Each structure stands twice: as C-alpha cells, then as structure tokens.
C-alpha cells in the first residue's frame, strides 16, 4: 500500500437508527493535503470527520488511518487516536485545568512523561501557537481565539501526522479566525495533513482540495 | 369606585400581617409557659446533659454519619458508573440495586440487616458501629449513585470526546477529566445528602446498642426515661440543629456563588 496515503476510507456507511447519514463514502487523503469538507447542514460532513478517529463507530465499511484499520476489532483505538489530532467547534478545553495543564494532561497520562518534561514541551507549543504568558490562565479567562489555539496546541502535542478540525473557526470573530487559520497553515507546512469541515470561506481558500457532500454522499471532489 | 388591583394586593398584605400578630399573641397568652418549661426545658436537666451529649452521643452520631457517607460515596460512585456503562448487566444490576434500596424504608433495612440477617444465619456483627453504619451506607449509596450519575451526565459530551481523541482510555478520561468536573456540580447535593444522613442516624437507635455507642436520639430517649422529663430530647434536637444548620447554610452559600458565577 502506498505509504503516502494517510486516510483510506472504503464504502463507509453510518446510520443513527433509521437515519442513514453516510451512504457509501470512498475517500483517500494523501500526505500533506489540506482537505476541506463543505456541504449543507445535515449532509454528514461532521459525521464523516468523526468516523476518521472513531468518535462515531461506522455501521459498515473500513477506515484505515496511517496504515491502521480502525474498524478492525483488534485495533487498539486509544493508541491509534494518539496519532490523530482533533480540534472541535466548541474548543472542548478542560475547564478545570489551566492552558498549560490542558496541553500537559495527555503527555502525562498517555505518554507517561514527567511533569517537568511535559510542562516544558507544553510551554513551547503554546508559544508556537502564539500564546505567551497565558500558561496559567484557565479557559474561561481566554478569548475564543486563544482557547482554540490552546486546543490546537493540545491536539498537536501528541505529534499527530493527521489533524481533524470540525468547524474550527465557526465560533470566532474574523480576526481570531484568521489567527487560527494562520496556525493551521503553519502546521501544514510542518508536514501535518489536515481534514477540515468548514463553512469559513477564508479557511476554504487555504485548502488544496474541496470535497462537497450532499445527503451523505460525496457530490464533488476538486483539487 | 372599584378598587385597583394593586390596592387590593396591598390590603391583603396588611391583613396577613395583622392576622399573624393576633395569632402569635393568642398563643403567647393561652400557653402556660412555666409548665411548658418545667416539662421540656428544665435548666438543671439541660446542664446535666453536658458534656456527655457532645462527647459521647454527638461523637457517635458523627461516626455513624461519616462511616455511612464514606461507604455511600464509594459505592454510589461505583453504581453510578455501572448505570452509565455500555455493559447491559452492569446497568441492570445497578438499576435494580438503586430501586430496591430507595424503595425500602431505612428503618426496615436497618432491622433486616441489623437483626434479621444475624438471626437467620447466626453471624454476628463484629462491631456495633458497623451494624448501624453499613445499612445506612447501603441506602445512602443508592441515593448518591443517582446524584453522581446526574453530575457526570451534566459534564458536556465534548469533554469525553476531547479526552478520548487525545488517546485516553474511557476509564482514564473518566478519572482525569469527567469526575473532577462532576464533583464540582455535585458537592451541594452531596452536602445535602450528608445532612440527611446526620438525621437518619437517629433510626439506628432501634438497634440494641451499647451505652458507649448510643447516638444522639437514643441518648435523648434514655434521658427522657431516666428523668421523666422531655428536656433531654429537646437538647438532642438542638444538638442536631447545631450540626445541620451550618451545613445547609453552606449549601445555600455554594448555590448562591454558583448562580453568581454562571451569570
């Protein structure tokens, strides 16, 4: 298999009860691409994204990410997810932890790094997303754009080769949105493959590929 | 000319005040205060209750409460997690347990476990504190399980998703991310549960306890028997109030603060 294929989805189907949300999706994503998924609400774009790291379990079909078949029952999903970063529309920062702790927690609990080492790496990553002197701020003390950048730092701390983003700029004003887009672009230059669900024209303009979904199927796919 | 609605409401308020004052005066005049004090609040009997009512009975009530609360919290957390589990038998077991122990009066549970089981099996409770505290904890755990479950469900779903997408296992995410947030939500209702437990320990007095493990209610009752006066029970009631009122005020303060923070 071509090692440049980061995501390989075949005949993906997902139903919620009687609601057939995804109808036979086939999709391959190459390394270094910025894939932008657009489409009307209810067309299944978020569900498709969430199937890529198995936040939704597919009803049928296979999802192979970085050579691992996530739909295989023997697949260690926790281990696989550590290589797939995810950024959410609502940021989903842990509100009981500071910005630094948000970026540290997975290093400490999943990678078993020491507190000092994790803090050092987290501090560097927060600087990389343009947040200096915010280490000890709680999410509630940060603006939306700052929160989303903490969330990106948290997602890339595991050094994922693939980053999924579900409407990352939807809850942000255009200035904060631009900051987030800048960070995402920089990550892509550093070699991270991106799959983004968005309505944001600004973000869409940066994509190398546009996929349009309608009624749970891929309607168009343009590079 | 017709009276306006606001005027009417004003008259009604005045009428309520006047009636309240009249009622209070009537009670004050009709009751024989001297006799009442002699039967229910005789000063030398009040003094006689101390310090044992605090050092022995009050202490025992607190021991029963704390044992019941600690056991109830541990098992309550366990049953809450079982209720939320994807494994069906766990859910069934927890749901059945909760229904049973919330449906049977504490007094009956105390009698079954405190007397019934020892009579039926010949087994003896190794410790009179446990004899009272274990049934209390079992019942408390059923109530607390529902409180904790509600707290866990109140944590937004995105928190679990964010934790899982970082590679944390379900249990790791629960311990590190979800439960700490749920605890904040459930501290006020759990404090209320603690207050309920303080009061519920009074039921333990139906079990034949030794003089050293008497709780406040039993202490008051025994005092009534030995003095032929209701004063010991009144004093016991006041000691209960001294424990519960600060806690309910604490809960009220926490809820006010929470309300202010979420505004």
Interface residues (C-beta under 8 A of the other chain):
Chain A: X53 X55 X78 X79 X81 X82 X84 X85 X86 X88 X90 X92 X93 X94 X95 X96 X105 X106 X109 X110 X151 X154 X155 X158
Chain B: X156 X158 X159 X161 X162 X163 X164 X165 X166 X167 X168 X169 X172 X176 X177 X180 X181 X184
